[in-house]
């Protein structure tokens, strides 16, 4: 029986035998971390480049949106409930972690249903859940809003910063400054949306897409499938991650998203305003929309001086090409969100790439 290592070597040989240069973008932040951890970039032949894309929802949240959330958190009449990875993301002048140290009531929760339970337990306190994520997390938050309405919980609302992946990929393919020959598509998101959105992309741009799992074998198989398509001049939406992803996706999850949310134009870090890429809460659930319940002013985008997260999220540069990487900016002192998030390209590069600029090799 062939071992995993032997099989992976056969995959690498098959990839190397395709004598054609290509730039492939891994869209998902989990892929970014897995690729860095396994050293796949260094194992591939020189003609194949892997670049990171806008697949980390924390990272692609715009600076203005982060500053608005921080403004909201300073409202002493509310308790802000958030996933932990948002706490240290730098705003223009502060972060949620700093706000909490200054007295703001900010609590970390592990699910939106935990946030709803806290609202039920504290009926005289306004509880606002910070909803950030792609199609993977949107169904659970939609279900939570539906449940809050069913239970008549009046002190619970959601500040929605949700985004959808396919419109961002459309923006990537449409940008002449971003050279991408094929996409390693996200397994978790595709579990919900299926393959139809990628087929739409392919019909417009004729570039292959492969939905891939997250271990080393999955990723190498996905790269091999992409390279075979590129070498033959084909462009199809394929699924490597067949053990979980179906072509039609998850209709129940899709229905939850459509019931509670509607698409709107939103700002992405690195991409600017992308039409119909955000998820706003529908009028029928307006009572649970924190952006309607609490007045927060529009805040001008103030890019962090020297931070290149926007260029990194679109594959225009690698983390090591940022002037701040590994010196001014590190996991202990993050300047931008790509160094904070567990799915951020800078965090992955800092943790797994040796040697790293600004610190000694192990």
LOLUM-125833 format. One record per residue (C-alpha): x negated, z negated, y; residue number from 1. Coordinates in steps of 0.05 Angstrom, whole numbers, plus 5000, padded with zeros to 4 digits. Example, Ala and Ser with C-alpha at 12.3 -4.5 7.8 and 13.67 -1.06 7.14 Angstrom:
// LOLUM-125833
[[4754,4844,4910],1];
[[4727,4857,4979],2];
***
This chain:
// LOLUM-125833
[[5000,5000,5000],1];
[[4974,5018,5069],2];
[[4963,4960,5115],3];
[[4989,4960,5187],4];
[[4918,4969,5211],5];
[[4907,5030,5167],6];
[[4973,5060,5189],7];
[[4957,5049,5262],8];
[[4890,5083,5251],9];
[[4926,5143,5221],10];
[[4972,5145,5282],11];
[[4912,5144,5329],12];
[[4880,5200,5290],13];
[[4944,5240,5295],14];
[[4947,5228,5370],15];
[[4873,5247,5378],16];
[[4884,5312,5340],17];
[[4932,5336,5394],18];
[[4883,5368,5442],19];
[[4925,5364,5504],20];
[[4918,5319,5565],21];
[[4979,5279,5586],22];
[[5001,5222,5630],23];
[[5053,5178,5598],24];
[[5090,5123,5635],25];
[[5113,5060,5600],26];
[[5176,5040,5637],27];
[[5187,4971,5609],28];
[[5148,4909,5631],29];
[[5149,4883,5560],30];
[[5114,4948,5539],31];
[[5063,4938,5595],32];
[[5046,4869,5568],33];
[[5044,4892,5495],34];
[[5000,4952,5512],35];
[[4951,4908,5550],36];
[[4951,4854,5496],37];
[[4937,4903,5439],38];
[[4886,4945,5478],39];
[[4922,5010,5465],40];
[[4899,5042,5530],41];
[[4826,5034,5508],42];
[[4841,5062,5438],43];
[[4872,5127,5461],44];
[[4831,5191,5472],45];
[[4806,5201,5543],46];
[[4856,5256,5558],47];
[[4917,5211,5550],48];
[[4932,5164,5608],49];
[[4982,5107,5604],50];
[[5010,5085,5671],51];
[[5058,5029,5686],52];
[[5126,5041,5716],53];
[[5182,5002,5751],54];
[[5203,4964,5690],55];
[[5197,4893,5715],56];
[[5261,4871,5751],57];
[[5226,4815,5788],58];
[[5171,4862,5811],59];
[[5216,4917,5837],60];
[[5259,4869,5878],61];
[[5245,4889,5950],62];
[[5211,4842,5999],63];
[[5273,4841,6043],64];
[[5316,4820,5985],65];
[[5268,4764,5967],66];
[[5268,4740,6039],67];
[[5345,4741,6040],68];
[[5347,4698,5977],69];
[[5299,4649,6008],70];
[[5344,4647,6071],71];
[[5404,4633,6025],72];
[[5367,4578,5988],73];
[[5355,4541,6054],74];
[[5430,4532,6062],75];
[[5439,4458,6048],76];
[[5512,4469,6028],77];
[[5493,4505,5964],78];
[[5453,4497,5901],79];
[[5414,4560,5881],80];
[[5407,4571,5806],81];
[[5354,4619,5782],82];
[[5312,4642,5724],83];
[[5243,4610,5727],84];
[[5204,4674,5739],85];
[[5233,4680,5810],86];
[[5207,4613,5834],87];
[[5136,4634,5852],88];
[[5150,4705,5877],89];
[[5122,4708,5948],90];
[[5168,4724,6005],91];
[[5141,4743,6073],92];
[[5130,4671,6093],93];
[[5151,4627,6035],94];
[[5176,4625,5963],95];
[[5232,4591,5926],96];
[[5182,4541,5898],97];
[[5159,4523,5968],98];
[[5231,4518,5992],99];
[[5247,4469,5936],100];
[[5187,4426,5955],101];
[[5216,4425,6026],102];
[[5282,4398,6002],103];
[[5324,4458,5982],104];
[[5368,4447,5921],105];
[[5341,4501,5874],106];
[[5346,4493,5798],107];
[[5319,4534,5741],108];
[[5369,4554,5687],109];
[[5360,4593,5623],110];
[[5425,4632,5623],111];
[[5483,4648,5670],112];
[[5529,4608,5626],113];
[[5484,4547,5638],114];
[[5495,4560,5713],115];
[[5571,4563,5703],116];
[[5569,4498,5664],117];
[[5532,4465,5721],118];
[[5586,4490,5769],119];
[[5639,4459,5724],120];
[[5602,4393,5723],121];
[[5594,4392,5799],122];
[[5661,4417,5825],123];
[[5648,4394,5897],124];
[[5582,4432,5903],125];
[[5575,4507,5915],126];
[[5533,4536,5858],127];
[[5502,4605,5868],128];
[[5468,4641,5810],129];
[[5414,4691,5828],130];
[[5427,4752,5785],131];
[[5365,4794,5774],132];
[[5353,4842,5718],133];
[[5369,4910,5689],134];
[[5423,4933,5641],135];
[[5396,4882,5591],136];
[[5419,4821,5629],137];
[[5477,4850,5669],138];
[[5528,4845,5611],139];
[[5517,4770,5602],140];
[[5525,4759,5677],141];
[[5587,4802,5678],142];
[[5616,4761,5621],143];
[[5600,4697,5659],144];
[[5637,4722,5721],145];
[[5697,4740,5677],146];
[[5695,4671,5645],147];
[[5690,4637,5713],148];
[[5753,4674,5735],149];
[[5789,4656,5671],150];
[[5773,4583,5679],151];
[[5789,4583,5753],152];
[[5720,4557,5773],153];
[[5721,4562,5849],154];
[[5652,4536,5866],155];
[[5612,4588,5826],156];
[[5586,4655,5852],157];
[[5531,4705,5837],158];
[[5482,4736,5885],159];
[[5472,4803,5850],160];
[[5406,4839,5855],161];
[[5416,4877,5791],162];
[[5388,4946,5783],163];
[[5396,5003,5734],164];
[[5338,5040,5704],165];
[[5359,5114,5699],166];
[[5365,5126,5774],167];
[[5295,5098,5784],168];
[[5268,5146,5731],169];
[[5303,5202,5768],170];
[[5265,5180,5831],171];
[[5200,5178,5792],172];
[[5208,5248,5765],173];
[[5228,5274,5833],174];
[[5167,5246,5870],175];
[[5113,5299,5874],176];
[[5060,5245,5883],177];
[[5075,5215,5814],178];
[[5049,5256,5756],179];
[[5085,5238,5692],180];
[[5088,5283,5630],181];
[[5132,5237,5587],182];
[[5166,5169,5586],183];
[[5159,5111,5538],184];
[[5230,5087,5549],185];
[[5251,5014,5546],186];
[[5278,4988,5480],187];
[[5319,4930,5509],188];
[[5353,4971,5563],189];
[[5365,5029,5515],190];
[[5399,4981,5467],191];
[[5454,4978,5520],192];
[[5454,5047,5552],193];
[[5435,5091,5492],194];
[[5403,5159,5501],195];
[[5453,5197,5544],196];
[[5419,5178,5611],197];
[[5352,5204,5585],198];
[[5384,5269,5564],199];
[[5408,5278,5635],200];
[[5337,5267,5660],201];
[[5309,5317,5611],202];
[[5360,5370,5630],203];
[[5336,5366,5702],204];
[[5261,5356,5693],205];
[[5244,5381,5622],206];
[[5200,5322,5605],207];
[[5205,5283,5539],208];
[[5230,5213,5531],209];
[[5221,5167,5471],210];
[[5255,5099,5464],211];
[[5203,5054,5433],212];
[[5198,4985,5404],213];
[[5148,4932,5424],214];
[[5096,4921,5370],215];
[[5031,4961,5365],216];
[[5059,5006,5310],217];
[[5122,5021,5350],218];
[[5083,5039,5412],219];
[[5033,5084,5376],220];
[[5090,5119,5339],221];
[[5125,5130,5406],222];
[[5062,5159,5437],223];
[[5052,5204,5377],224];
[[5124,5229,5383],225];
[[5115,5243,5457],226];
[[5049,5280,5447],227];
[[5078,5324,5393],228];
[[5135,5344,5440],229];
[[5087,5357,5497],230];
[[5040,5398,5453],231];
[[5098,5442,5429],232];
[[5129,5449,5498],233];
[[5192,5412,5478],234];
[[5230,5359,5516],235];
[[5280,5316,5479],236];
[[5305,5244,5480],237];
[[5282,5212,5415],238];
[[5290,5142,5387],239];
[[5231,5110,5353],240];
[[5265,5041,5356],241];
[[5320,5062,5308],242];
[[5325,4994,5275],243];
[[5361,4969,5337],244];
[[5377,5026,5386],245];
[[5434,5074,5373],246];
[[5444,5140,5411],247];
[[5510,5115,5440],248];
[[5481,5047,5460],249];
[[5528,4987,5462],250];
[[5597,5007,5486],251];
[[5620,4935,5493],252];
[[5562,4917,5538],253];
[[5572,4981,5578],254];
[[5645,4962,5586],255];
[[5629,4893,5613],256];
[[5582,4923,5665],257];
[[5633,4974,5687],258];
[[5689,4922,5691],259];
[[5652,4874,5737],260];
[[5601,4917,5775],261];
[[5600,4982,5813],262];
[[5539,5025,5829],263];
[[5510,5022,5899],264];
[[5446,5046,5934],265];
[[5393,4992,5936],266];
[[5321,4985,5957],267];
[[5266,4983,5904],268];
[[5195,4960,5917],269];
[[5152,5023,5912],270];
[[5210,5071,5909],271];
[[5250,5056,5972],272];
[[5325,5066,5972],273];
[[5351,5095,5906],274];
[[5423,5119,5905],275];
[[5471,5086,5855],276];
[[5416,5043,5825],277];
[[5444,4975,5843],278];
[[5502,4935,5814],279];
[[5548,4904,5866],280];
[[5606,4859,5845],281];
[[5673,4895,5848],282];
[[5729,4876,5896],283];
[[5770,4849,5837],284];
[[5717,4795,5829],285];
[[5701,4785,5903],286];
[[5713,4710,5898],287];
[[5650,4706,5855],288];
[[5606,4749,5900],289];
[[5559,4704,5938],290];
[[5541,4759,5987],291];
[[5613,4758,6011],292];
[[5619,4682,6011],293];
[[5556,4665,6049],294];
[[5530,4697,6112],295];
[[5458,4720,6104],296];
[[5430,4767,6156],297];
[[5396,4833,6140],298];
[[5321,4819,6141],299];
[[5271,4872,6159],300];
[[5223,4892,6104],301];
[[5155,4860,6117],302];
[[5105,4886,6067],303];
[[5053,4836,6045],304];
[[4987,4855,6078],305];
[[4940,4886,6028],306];
[[4987,4881,5969],307];
[[4992,4946,5929],308];
[[5048,4926,5882],309];
[[5091,4985,5905],310];
[[5037,5035,5886],311];
[[5024,4999,5820],312];
[[5098,5000,5801],313];
[[5100,5076,5808],314];
[[5035,5088,5770],315];
[[4999,5115,5831],316];
[[4942,5065,5822],317];
[[4922,5015,5769],318];
[[4921,4940,5783],319];
[[4845,4939,5786],320];
[[4847,4990,5843],321];
[[4884,4940,5888],322];
[[4834,4909,5936],323];
[[4864,4840,5926],324];
[[4865,4841,5850],325];
[[4826,4785,5816],326];
[[4797,4758,5880],327];
[[4849,4740,5933],328];
[[4906,4752,5883],329];
[[4907,4716,5816],330];
[[4959,4682,5772],331];
[[4942,4615,5805],332];
[[4948,4646,5874],333];
[[4994,4707,5869],334];
[[4999,4751,5931],335];
[[5050,4799,5902],336];
[[5104,4797,5848],337];
[[5066,4839,5798],338];
[[5018,4781,5789],339];
[[5074,4729,5783],340];
[[5121,4759,5732],341];
[[5107,4752,5657],342];
[[5123,4827,5654],343];
[[5082,4847,5715],344];
[[5027,4899,5708],345];
[[4977,4858,5747],346];
[[4990,4796,5706],347];
[[4981,4837,5642],348];
[[4917,4869,5668],349];
[[4888,4802,5692],350];
[[4904,4767,5626],351];
[[4880,4819,5576],352];
[[4832,4868,5609],353];
[[4758,4849,5601],354];
[[4719,4847,5645],355];
[[4766,4832,5702],356];
[[4743,4841,5774],357];
[[4731,4774,5806],358];
[[4720,4732,5743],359];
[[4670,4729,5687],360];
[[4679,4764,5620],361];
[[4698,4720,5562],362];
***
